[in-house]
Amino acid sequence: MLEGKAIVGETDMLHTMQKDALHLAAKALDIFEATESTDIAQFIKKDFDRVYGPGWQCVVGTDFSSFVTHCHGCFIHFCVGSLAILLFRGAVNQAKEANLFPTFEALDA
């Protein structure tokens, strides 16, 4: 089990959501080998999508870098031994997104 073995690097998640992420990682590592990083990522992502709504991204591996935009309160990076797990819910610039999709009023014009 993962209890006491995970080291949280950075997070802005509520404590309960952090506990869910660590619990899911422990469960995934009970099911999959540590080398099956894609399966671990998919397992964690799908459950977070189910519980907290769609849009979650999960990266699992021993050597990766990232620079992501995420929703406030939806980011955690932690390590279990040499395995790093990055879980976040993607965010977009709402002002920019509003310009990409015309409103119904604009379509009627």
N, C-alpha and C positions, 0 to 999 in steps of 0.2 A: 504494500500500500504506500501511498504518497505522503501520509501524515508525517509532518516534521521534516520532510526531505525536499520540499519545494522552496525555492528562494525567489521571492517576488522582487523583480528589479524595478519596474515602473508600473504604476496603475493610477487610474482616476475612478475606478469602479467603486460602488458601494461594497461594503464588507460582505454582504450576503451574496452578491454576484461574484465576488472574488472566490468565495468558498465554493460556489457552484462550478467555477472554472477549474479550480484545483481538484474538486471531487471528480469531475468529468475526465480530467487528465489522468487521475489515478485509475479510474475505471477503464479508460482506453489502454493504459499500460498493462492492466491485468489481462486484457483481451488480445492486444497486439504486441508484437516484438518492438523494441525501441527503434529498430531499423525500418519499420513500416510507417515512416513519418506521414505519408499521404493518407493512409488509413486512419491514423490518429487524428490528423487535422480534420478529415471529413467527419469523423465521429463527433468531435467537439463542436464543429461548425453547425452540423445538422441539429444537434440538441439545443444549441443557443438560438438558432433560427426558430425552432419549435417553441421554446419557452419564452424568449424575449422578442420575437418578431424577426422578419427577414433582414438580410443585409450584413450578416456577420461574415468576417473573413478570418481564417486561421492559418498560420504558418508554423510549421514544426520542422526542426532540423538542428544540426550541430554547428552549422556555419552559414549564417545569412545576415544581411544588413537590410534595413528598411527605412523608409521615410514615407509615412502615411498620414492622411487626413482622416480623422475619426470623430464620431459624435462625442460630445461631452459626457463623461461618465461611462464610456464604453470601450475602455482600453486596458489591457493587462499584458505585461511581458514577464514571464517567469521561467526559471530553469529547474530541471530535475536532473541532477548529475550533469552530464554534458549535453543533454537535450534541452533546447530552448523552445518555448512556446509563446507565440504572439497571437493574441486574440483581440479583435477590434470590430466595431461596427462602422462601416464606411460612411463618410459624410460628403456632401457636395455643397458648393456655394449656392445658396438658395436664390440669390439675386441673379447669378449667372444662369441657373437652371430655369428661372422664370422666363428668360429671353429665348431659351431653346424651344419652348413649347408654347405656341400661341394660345390665347384664351379663346373661349367660345365667341366672345364679342368681336375679336379680331377676325375670326373665321366668317362671321356674318357680314362683315363690311365689304 
